[in-house]
Amino acid sequence: MTAAVAFYCTGCGMFGDLTADGLFAAPRTAARFDGLYQQVDKIIGSGAEYSSPTSGSNRQSIQFEDIDGDGLQEAVVFLRTGDEIPLMLCIFRQSGPEDEPEYTPVGSVKLEGSSFDSVFYYDLNGCGAKEIVVCCSLGTGLPRALSILEWDGSEVSTSLSVSCAQYTLYDLNSDGMSELVVSRYDPDSMSGVVETYMHSGVEFTLYDSVSLSHGIDSISQMRTGCILYGVPAVFVTSSCDQRSGTIVDIVAFRLGSLTNITLDEETGRSAKLTSTQSVAITDIGNDGALDIPYTDEILWENFAGNAVYWRTEWQSYRLDGVPEQTYETINSSDWYFLLPDSYGDEIVFEQRDVVQGEHAITFSVQVEDENGDKALYSIMAIYVLVGENREDRSEIAGRFVIDTAETRTTSGTIYAARIFELPKELDRYAITQEEIIERFHLFAQEWNIN
């Protein structure tokens, strides 16, 4: 599947049109594809139109994928018709020389829905050929329709059809094969479940299911990754308390059964709520285990009352549901700084906008002398610099650029820092330039299968 993703990402450039319309339209290219378009145009002439998937990494209305494993890429076309069952997926087989291929229609299927949501190609049963996992939108506020399609060379058949809120493909039970993992939500009971579907050797069937936290308003995201010690898990994020909060359930296989490892049996909810901040579940400790953010304190809000910077506690979990590691960060929704263990409640953070295009956050330690008087000593500062003079401001005396592979990708922003001199008795709070660079990171922007 990785190769397919790379193909479509680079394919947009190959076809030349990088506008919003061009990015999701049918990929018109060299004359060698004229035969394919003639075949598709016959279907469009009867009242159909292109209907590109709207999410995921495969978003063009014509996609090329080697479904049967013969080394030649079939063309998969996504259309919408005026029929009672409006969505249509068509497969065209490639034959002939590579520079002048011919495409023959070899199967199609009609699907319920108003639009294609996402599509992925994956060998889910180990037979060598890929199934087509396609999700369709049924309308605003409704669950989505998820289907596993199989193509035998002449016909497209539906092997599984279920409703879902979110889904993912992931080897959750570590058997070397990816399972279909589905989350479903019931608004009447304000509850949800996670289900896994596997191939029994004959067909795709429900393997196991587990309940999510009770009292949720909706399921917003599913994220795959590992908990501590490399155990695969699915992290399900839901809104709760009339959408004023967010809760995360961690689902993994334990002793052969699908288990919600963070669910408190007494309350029917996961042990902790996350905040409403726009911070993703992240491997903060860089140990391969994803950490869940629990905000301790909102440090600053903008004029609209929206949080801008937080002091956040992060926890990673063992398979028995016990958090074993805890980290603290100062962060925005774009970046985070991992606080040293020696930085406790006596550390004070001050945000300053000295000039336009410069946001500074100063880390200070508050010390009380023998007379009870309190004094602040600055430890370090982080600067977020934008605008035309950002390079000049990064070179102000005492400042250095936080230069990493991550920060080099932000062409419009420069991140810089400064270290202040501390009295000798406060040496335990001292930090080096290397430590600051090592502890500063940007939140990753990743494709989400949903």
C-alpha positions in Angstrom: 0.0 0.0 0.0 3.0 2.3 0.6 3.9 2.2 -3.0 0.4 3.1 -4.1 0.3 6.1 -1.8 3.6 7.3 -3.2 2.4 6.9 -6.7 -0.7 9.0 -6.2 1.1 11.7 -4.3 3.7 12.1 -7.0 1.1 11.5 -9.8 -0.5 14.8 -9.2 2.6 16.6 -10.4 2.9 14.2 -13.4 -0.5 15.2 -14.6 0.4 18.9 -14.4 -2.7 20.5 -12.8 -2.1 21.4 -9.2 -5.2 23.5 -8.7 -7.9 22.4 -6.3 -10.1 21.2 -9.2 -7.2 19.5 -10.9 -6.0 17.7 -7.9 -9.2 15.7 -7.5 -10.3 15.4 -11.1 -9.6 12.6 -13.5 -5.9 12.5 -14.3 -5.7 13.5 -18.0 -2.2 12.8 -19.3 -0.4 11.3 -22.3 -2.1 10.1 -25.4 -1.4 6.5 -24.3 -4.4 6.8 -22.0 -6.8 7.9 -24.7 -8.3 4.4 -25.0 -9.2 4.4 -21.3 -10.9 7.8 -21.5 -12.9 6.7 -24.5 -14.2 3.8 -22.5 -15.0 6.0 -19.5 -16.6 8.6 -21.7 -19.1 6.0 -22.9 -20.3 5.6 -19.3 -20.3 9.3 -18.7 -22.3 9.8 -21.9 -25.1 7.8 -20.4 -25.5 10.2 -17.5 -22.7 9.5 -15.1 -20.0 11.9 -13.7 -16.7 11.6 -12.0 -16.9 11.3 -8.2 -13.5 11.6 -6.5 -13.0 10.2 -2.9 -12.9 13.1 -0.5 -10.4 11.9 2.1 -7.4 9.6 2.6 -4.4 9.4 0.3 -6.1 8.1 -2.8 -8.3 10.9 -4.0 -8.4 10.9 -7.8 -11.4 9.8 -9.7 -9.2 7.5 -11.8 -6.6 5.5 -9.9 -4.1 2.9 -11.1 -3.5 -0.2 -8.9 -2.2 -3.7 -9.5 -5.2 -5.5 -7.9 -4.6 -9.1 -9.1 -0.8 -9.1 -8.6 0.1 -9.8 -12.3 2.4 -6.8 -12.5 0.0 -4.7 -14.6 -2.0 -1.8 -13.1 -5.7 -1.9 -13.5 -7.6 1.4 -13.8 -10.2 2.0 -11.0 -12.8 4.6 -11.9 -15.1 6.3 -9.4 -18.4 7.6 -10.8 -21.8 8.9 -9.6 -24.9 8.2 -11.6 -28.6 9.3 -11.4 -29.7 5.9 -10.5 -31.4 4.9 -7.2 -28.1 3.4 -6.1 -26.0 6.3 -7.3 -22.3 5.4 -6.8 -20.4 3.2 -9.2 -16.9 1.7 -9.1 -15.6 0.4 -12.4 -12.4 -1.7 -13.1 -10.6 -1.7 -16.5 -7.9 -4.2 -17.2 -4.7 -3.1 -18.9 -3.2 -5.1 -21.9 -0.9 -4.5 -24.8 2.5 -2.7 -24.7 3.3 -0.2 -21.9 3.6 2.8 -24.2 0.2 2.0 -25.9 -1.9 0.1 -23.4 -5.4 -0.9 -24.1 -8.1 -0.9 -21.3 -11.1 -3.2 -21.2 -14.0 -3.0 -18.8 -13.9 -6.1 -16.6 -16.3 -5.4 -13.7 -18.3 -2.8 -11.9 -20.3 -2.5 -8.7 -23.0 -0.1 -7.5 -22.7 1.3 -3.9 -25.1 3.2 -1.7 -24.2 6.7 -0.7 -24.0 10.4 -1.7 -20.3 10.4 -2.4 -17.1 8.3 -2.1 -15.3 9.0 1.2 -12.1 7.0 0.9 -10.5 4.0 -0.7 -7.6 1.7 0.0 -6.2 -1.4 -1.7 -4.8 -4.1 0.6 -4.4 -7.9 0.6 -6.5 -8.7 3.7 -6.8 -12.5 3.3 -3.2 -13.3 2.2 -4.2 -14.6 -1.3 -1.8 -12.3 -3.2 -4.6 -10.2 -4.7 -5.8 -6.9 -3.1 -9.2 -6.2 -1.8 -10.7 -2.8 -2.4 -11.8 -1.2 0.9 -14.1 1.6 0.0 -16.1 3.9 2.4 -19.1 6.0 1.2 -20.8 8.9 2.8 -24.5 8.6 3.4 -25.1 12.2 4.4 -24.4 14.7 7.2 -24.8 13.2 10.6 -25.2 9.7 9.3 -22.8 6.7 9.7 -20.7 5.8 6.7 -21.1 2.7 4.6 -17.9 0.6 4.4 -17.5 -2.3 1.9 -14.7 -4.8 1.2 -14.8 -5.5 -2.6 -13.1 -8.5 -4.3 -12.4 -8.7 -8.0 -12.0 -12.2 -9.6 -10.9 -10.9 -13.0 -14.4 -10.6 -14.4 -16.8 -9.6 -11.6 -16.6 -7.3 -8.6 -18.3 -8.7 -5.5 -19.0 -7.3 -2.1 -17.4 -9.5 0.6 -18.4 -7.4 3.6 -20.7 -4.4 4.1 -20.9 -2.6 7.5 -21.7 0.9 8.8 -19.0 2.8 10.6 -18.0 6.1 12.2 -14.3 5.6 11.5 -12.2 2.7 10.3 -8.6 1.7 9.8 -6.5 -1.2 8.5 -4.0 -2.4 11.1 -2.3 -5.6 12.3 -3.8 -5.3 15.8 -3.3 -8.9 16.9 0.3 -9.2 15.6 -0.4 -12.1 13.3 1.3 -10.5 10.2 -2.0 -9.6 8.5 -3.8 -6.3 8.7 -7.4 -6.5 10.1 -10.2 -4.2 9.3 -10.9 -2.2 12.5 -14.2 -0.3 12.7 -15.7 2.0 15.2 -19.4 2.5 15.4 -21.5 5.0 17.3 -25.1 4.8 18.6 -26.5 8.3 19.3 -29.5 6.9 21.2 -27.4 5.3 23.9 -24.5 7.7 23.5 -22.1 4.8 23.3 -19.8 3.2 20.8 -17.9 0.0 20.0 -14.8 -1.0 18.2 -15.0 -4.2 16.0 -12.3 -6.2 14.2 -13.1 -8.1 11.0 -10.8 -10.9 9.7 -10.9 -13.4 6.9 -11.9 -16.9 8.1 -10.6 -18.7 5.0 -14.0 -18.5 3.4 -15.3 -15.0 4.1 -14.8 -11.8 6.1 -16.5 -12.1 9.5 -16.7 -10.2 12.8 -13.8 -11.5 15.0 -14.3 -9.5 18.2 -15.7 -6.3 19.6 -15.3 -4.1 22.7 -17.2 -1.1 24.1 -15.9 2.5 24.2 -16.5 5.0 26.9 -20.2 5.7 27.8 -21.7 9.1 27.3 -19.8 10.2 24.2 -21.3 12.6 21.7 -19.4 11.4 18.6 -16.4 9.5 17.5 -14.0 11.9 15.8 -10.8 9.9 15.1 -9.0 6.6 15.1 -5.2 6.5 15.3 -3.0 3.4 15.1 0.3 3.0 16.9 1.9 1.3 19.8 1.5 1.5 23.6 4.5 0.7 25.8 6.7 -2.2 24.9 5.7 -2.2 21.3 2.1 -3.5 21.7 -0.1 -2.5 18.7 -3.2 -0.5 19.7 -5.9 1.7 18.3 -6.5 5.1 19.9 -10.1 6.2 19.5 -10.9 9.9 20.2 -14.5 10.9 21.0 -16.1 14.1 22.1 -18.1 14.1 25.3 -20.0 16.3 27.8 -21.9 18.0 25.1 -18.8 18.4 23.0 -17.0 20.4 25.8 -14.4 17.7 26.3 -12.5 14.9 24.6 -11.9 11.4 25.7 -9.5 8.7 24.4 -10.1 5.0 24.6 -7.1 2.7 23.9 -8.1 -0.7 22.3 -5.6 -3.6 22.1 -5.6 -7.4 22.1 -5.0 -8.7 25.6 -4.9 -12.5 26.3 -6.5 -13.1 22.9 -9.4 -10.7 23.4 -10.1 -7.2 22.2 -9.8 -5.0 25.3 -10.4 -1.3 26.1 -7.4 -1.1 28.4 -8.2 2.4 29.7 -11.9 1.8 30.5 -12.8 2.2 34.2 -15.5 -0.5 34.9 -17.1 1.6 37.7 -17.6 4.8 35.7 -17.9 3.2 32.3 -15.4 5.7 30.9 -11.7 5.9 30.3 -9.7 7.0 33.3 -8.9 10.5 32.1 -10.3 13.1 29.8 -8.1 15.0 27.4 -8.6 18.7 26.9 -10.4 20.5 23.9 -7.0 21.7 22.6 -6.0 20.9 19.1 -3.0 18.7 20.0 -2.7 15.3 18.5 -1.7 12.1 20.2 2.1 12.0 19.7 5.1 10.0 20.6 6.5 12.7 22.9 9.1 10.5 24.6 10.4 9.2 21.2 10.3 5.7 22.5 7.9 4.2 20.0 4.9 4.5 22.3 2.1 7.1 21.6 1.4 9.5 24.5 -2.0 11.0 25.3 -2.2 14.7 26.2 -4.0 15.8 29.4 -3.8 19.6 29.8 -2.9 20.8 33.2 -3.0 24.5 32.5 -3.9 26.9 29.7 -1.1 29.5 29.7 -2.5 32.1 27.3 -5.6 32.8 25.3 -5.9 35.1 22.3 -8.3 38.0 22.0 -11.1 35.6 20.9 -10.7 33.6 24.0 -9.1 30.6 22.3 -6.2 28.8 23.9 -2.8 29.5 22.3 -0.3 27.9 24.7 -0.6 25.1 27.2 1.4 23.3 29.8 0.5 19.7 29.0 1.0 16.4 30.8 1.4 13.4 28.5 1.0 9.7 29.5 1.9 6.4 27.8 0.2 3.2 28.9 1.0 -0.5 29.5 -1.2 -3.3 28.2 -2.8 -3.6 31.7 -4.0 0.0 31.4 -1.6 1.5 33.9 0.3 4.7 32.8 4.0 4.1 33.3 5.6 7.2 31.8 4.7 10.8 32.1 6.1 13.8 30.3 5.4 17.5 30.5 5.5 20.0 27.6 5.0 23.7 26.9 3.3 23.7 23.6 1.1 25.4 21.0 -0.9 23.5 18.4 2.2 23.6 16.1 5.2 22.9 18.4 6.2 21.5 21.8 9.1 21.8 24.2 9.7 18.7 26.4 10.4 20.1 29.9 13.3 18.7 31.9 12.4 16.7 35.0 13.9 19.4 37.2 11.3 22.0 36.0 8.5 21.8 38.6 5.7 24.1 39.7 8.2 26.9 40.5 8.9 27.5 36.8 6.9 30.5 35.5 6.1 31.1 31.8 5.6 34.5 30.4 4.5 35.2 26.8 5.5 38.5 25.1 4.8 40.0 21.7 7.5 42.6 21.7 7.3 43.5 18.0 5.0 42.4 15.2 5.9 39.0 13.9 7.7 37.9 17.0 6.2 35.7 19.8 8.5 35.1 22.8 7.9 32.7 25.6 10.3 33.1 28.6 11.0 30.3 31.1 11.8 31.7 34.6 12.2 30.3 38.0 10.6 31.9 41.0 12.7 32.0 44.1 11.8 33.2 47.6 14.5 34.6 49.8 14.8 34.4 53.6 12.7 37.5 54.0 9.8 36.0 52.0 10.5 38.2 49.0 10.0 36.6 45.6 12.3 37.1 42.6 12.1 35.8 39.0 15.3 34.6 37.2 15.0 34.0 33.5 16.3 30.6 32.3 15.6 30.6 28.6 13.3 31.9 25.9 11.8 30.5 22.8 11.0 32.8 19.9 8.5 32.2 17.0 9.5 34.5 14.2 7.4 35.3 11.1 7.5 38.1 8.6 10.1 39.6 6.3 12.5 40.4 9.1 12.5 37.0 10.7 16.1 36.2 9.8 17.4 39.5 11.2 15.5 38.9 14.4 16.9 35.4 14.8 20.4 36.8 14.7 19.9 39.3 17.6 22.7 39.0 20.1 22.3 36.0 22.4 19.8 34.2 20.1 20.4 31.0 18.1 18.2 29.2 15.6 16.6 25.9 16.5 17.8 24.2 13.4 16.5 20.6 13.0 15.1 18.5 10.1 11.6 19.4 11.4 12.1 23.1 11.6 13.7 23.3 8.2 10.3 22.4 6.7 8.7 25.6 7.9 9.8 28.0 5.3 7.6 30.9 6.6 8.6 30.5 10.3 11.9 30.6 12.1 12.2 29.1 15.6 14.9 30.6 17.8 16.0 30.5 21.5 18.1 32.3 24.0 19.8 31.1 27.2 20.1 33.5 30.2 22.8 33.4 32.9 21.6 32.1 36.3 23.1 32.6 39.8 25.3 29.6 40.8 22.7 28.5 43.4 20.2 27.9 40.5 22.5 25.8 38.4 20.1 22.9 38.6 17.8 24.8 36.2 20.5 25.6 33.7 20.1 24.2 30.2 22.4 24.0 27.1 21.9 25.0 23.5 22.1 21.3 22.5 19.4 20.3 25.1 17.0 23.0 23.8 17.4 21.8 20.2 16.9 18.2 21.3 13.8 18.9 23.3 12.1 21.2 20.7 9.8 19.5 18.2 7.0 20.2 15.7 3.8 18.2 15.8 3.7 15.9 12.8 1.1 16.5 10.1 0.2 13.0 9.0 -2.2 11.4 6.6 -5.1 9.8 8.4 -6.8 6.8 6.9 -10.2 8.2 7.9 
